[in-house]
């Protein structure tokens, strides 16, 4: 939403996961007045991603969207992987905005739940960055019911819960029949016990 609704990104620090070379979700967040946007993907995607951001800057003016390498497998490898990734992102936000390093980070992603081997590393990365103050908005199209079940199981295992947003939350021209938008939050395990059956 572009206004001040419940899921507005206005004035927030936003991190896009799995941006690919287009970073469409991250750029959209910046156009919707996010305070600062970092887009991320694996190292070998960064040259094309950076070139696309530069092209958008030339067309639309300096947007200030920054690319950073973020490999979910590295984040999930050990505790240090999470801490290092979180430190890198928080320092970038702090240096570019003056925001305290402890400010909440809001995550966004689109079309990232489809490779089985990456589900657990993805959810590990989500859990690494989310605290009780922030949330994630995830646009998702089901390709496999098995993959979806695995994703929901991993959310549960990491003390993360979700809500599927309903149509009143969207632009009138958006049709949510094929694409679901999840809001993901961190909660204590007791709040999750009845939400999903795994």
C-alpha positions as CSV (number, residue, x, y, z in Angstrom):
1,X,0.0,0.0,0.0
2,X,1.2,3.5,-0.7
3,X,-0.7,5.1,2.1
4,X,-0.4,4.7,5.8
5,X,-2.2,1.4,6.2
6,X,-1.2,-1.5,8.4
7,X,1.2,-3.0,5.8
8,X,2.7,0.3,4.6
9,X,6.5,0.4,4.1
10,X,6.6,4.2,4.4
11,X,9.6,5.4,6.5
12,X,10.7,1.8,7.2
13,X,14.1,0.1,6.7
14,X,13.4,-2.6,4.1
15,X,15.5,-5.6,3.1
16,X,14.5,-7.6,0.1
17,X,15.5,-11.3,0.1
18,X,16.2,-13.1,-3.2
19,X,16.0,-10.0,-5.3
20,X,17.3,-11.6,-8.5
21,X,18.5,-9.1,-11.1
22,X,15.2,-7.1,-11.2
23,X,14.7,-6.3,-7.5
24,X,11.1,-5.4,-8.4
25,X,9.8,-5.7,-4.8
26,X,12.7,-3.6,-3.5
27,X,12.3,-0.9,-6.1
28,X,8.5,-0.9,-5.5
29,X,9.1,-0.4,-1.7
30,X,11.4,2.6,-2.5
31,X,8.7,4.2,-4.8
32,X,6.3,3.7,-1.9
33,X,8.6,5.8,0.3
34,X,10.5,3.3,2.3
35,X,13.1,5.2,4.2
36,X,15.9,2.9,3.0
37,X,15.9,-0.3,0.9
38,X,18.6,-2.9,0.6
39,X,18.2,-5.6,-2.1
40,X,20.1,-8.8,-1.8
41,X,21.0,-12.0,-3.5
42,X,24.0,-14.3,-4.0
43,X,27.3,-12.8,-5.1
44,X,27.1,-13.9,-8.7
45,X,23.8,-12.0,-9.2
46,X,25.2,-8.7,-7.9
47,X,26.7,-7.4,-11.2
48,X,23.4,-7.6,-13.1
49,X,21.4,-6.5,-10.1
50,X,23.7,-3.4,-9.7
51,X,23.5,-2.6,-13.4
52,X,19.7,-2.7,-13.1
53,X,19.6,-0.4,-10.1
54,X,21.9,2.0,-11.9
55,X,19.6,2.1,-14.9
56,X,16.6,2.8,-12.6
57,X,18.6,5.6,-11.0
58,X,19.2,7.1,-14.5
59,X,15.5,7.0,-15.3
60,X,13.9,7.9,-12.0
61,X,16.6,9.9,-10.2
62,X,18.8,8.7,-7.4
63,X,16.7,6.1,-5.5
64,X,19.4,5.1,-3.1
65,X,18.6,1.4,-3.3
66,X,21.7,-0.5,-2.3
67,X,22.6,-4.1,-3.4
68,X,24.3,-6.4,-0.9
69,X,25.4,-10.0,-1.2
70,X,23.4,-12.3,1.0
71,X,23.7,-16.1,0.7
72,X,21.0,-17.9,2.6
73,X,23.2,-21.0,2.8
74,X,26.0,-19.0,4.5
75,X,23.5,-17.5,6.9
76,X,22.2,-20.9,7.9
77,X,25.7,-22.5,8.1
78,X,26.3,-21.5,11.7
79,X,25.5,-18.9,14.3
80,X,28.3,-16.6,13.1
81,X,26.8,-16.7,9.6
82,X,23.6,-15.1,10.9
83,X,25.4,-12.6,13.1
84,X,27.7,-11.5,10.3
85,X,24.9,-11.0,7.8
86,X,22.8,-9.1,10.3
87,X,25.8,-6.9,11.2
88,X,26.5,-6.1,7.5
89,X,22.8,-5.1,6.8
90,X,22.4,-3.1,10.0
91,X,25.6,-1.2,9.4
92,X,24.5,-0.3,5.9
93,X,21.2,1.0,7.2
94,X,22.9,2.9,10.0
95,X,25.6,4.5,7.7
96,X,23.0,5.6,5.1
97,X,20.2,6.8,7.3
98,X,21.7,7.5,10.8
99,X,19.1,5.1,12.2
100,X,20.3,3.2,15.3
101,X,21.6,-0.3,14.5
102,X,18.9,-1.7,16.7
103,X,16.0,-0.3,14.5
104,X,13.6,-3.0,13.3
105,X,14.1,-4.3,9.8
106,X,11.1,-5.1,7.6
107,X,11.6,-8.0,5.1
108,X,10.0,-8.4,1.6
109,X,10.4,-11.1,-1.0
110,X,8.6,-12.3,-4.1
111,X,8.6,-15.8,-5.7
112,X,11.4,-17.3,-3.5
113,X,9.6,-20.4,-2.2
114,X,10.1,-23.1,-4.9
115,X,13.4,-24.9,-4.5
116,X,13.2,-27.5,-1.8
117,X,16.9,-27.4,-0.9
118,X,16.6,-23.6,-0.2
119,X,13.5,-23.7,2.0
120,X,15.3,-24.2,5.3
121,X,18.1,-21.7,4.5
122,X,15.5,-19.2,3.5
123,X,13.5,-19.6,6.7
124,X,16.7,-19.5,8.7
125,X,17.5,-16.1,7.1
126,X,14.0,-14.8,7.7
127,X,14.4,-15.8,11.4
128,X,17.8,-14.2,11.5
129,X,16.5,-10.7,10.7
130,X,13.0,-10.7,12.2
131,X,12.3,-9.7,15.7
132,X,9.0,-9.0,17.4
133,X,8.9,-5.4,16.1
134,X,9.2,-6.1,12.4
135,X,7.5,-8.4,9.9
136,X,7.9,-9.8,6.4
137,X,5.7,-9.5,3.4
138,X,6.1,-12.4,1.0
139,X,4.3,-12.7,-2.4
140,X,4.0,-16.4,-3.2
141,X,2.6,-18.6,-6.0
142,X,2.2,-22.2,-5.2
143,X,4.1,-24.6,-7.5
144,X,4.1,-27.6,-5.3
145,X,2.0,-28.4,-2.3
146,X,4.9,-30.4,-0.8
147,X,7.1,-27.3,-1.0
148,X,4.4,-25.2,0.6
149,X,4.0,-27.7,3.5
150,X,7.8,-27.8,4.0
151,X,7.9,-24.0,4.1
152,X,5.1,-23.8,6.7
153,X,6.8,-26.5,8.8
154,X,10.0,-24.5,8.8
155,X,8.2,-21.3,9.8
156,X,6.7,-23.2,12.7
157,X,10.1,-24.7,13.7
158,X,11.6,-21.2,13.8
159,X,8.9,-19.6,15.9
160,X,7.5,-17.7,13.0
161,X,3.8,-17.4,12.2
162,X,1.9,-16.1,9.2
163,X,-1.3,-14.5,8.0
164,X,-2.5,-14.7,4.4
165,X,-3.6,-11.1,3.6
166,X,-7.1,-10.7,2.3
167,X,-8.3,-8.8,-0.7
168,X,-9.1,-5.5,1.1
169,X,-5.4,-5.1,1.8
170,X,-4.6,-4.9,-1.9
171,X,-4.9,-2.4,-4.8
172,X,-8.4,-2.8,-6.4
173,X,-6.7,-4.0,-9.7
174,X,-4.7,-6.8,-8.0
175,X,-6.2,-10.3,-8.3
176,X,-5.0,-12.5,-5.4
177,X,-6.5,-15.8,-6.8
178,X,-3.2,-17.1,-8.0
179,X,-0.7,-15.1,-5.8
180,X,-0.9,-15.1,-2.0
181,X,0.7,-12.5,0.1
182,X,1.9,-13.6,3.5
183,X,2.6,-11.5,6.5
184,X,5.2,-13.3,8.6
185,X,5.9,-12.5,12.2
186,X,8.1,-13.8,15.0
187,X,6.2,-15.1,18.0
188,X,6.9,-17.2,21.0
189,X,6.2,-20.9,20.3
190,X,3.1,-20.9,22.6
191,X,1.3,-18.6,20.1
192,X,2.0,-21.1,17.2
193,X,0.7,-24.3,18.7
194,X,-2.8,-24.2,17.1
195,X,-2.0,-22.3,13.9
196,X,-0.8,-25.0,11.5
197,X,-0.9,-28.7,11.7
198,X,2.3,-30.2,10.4
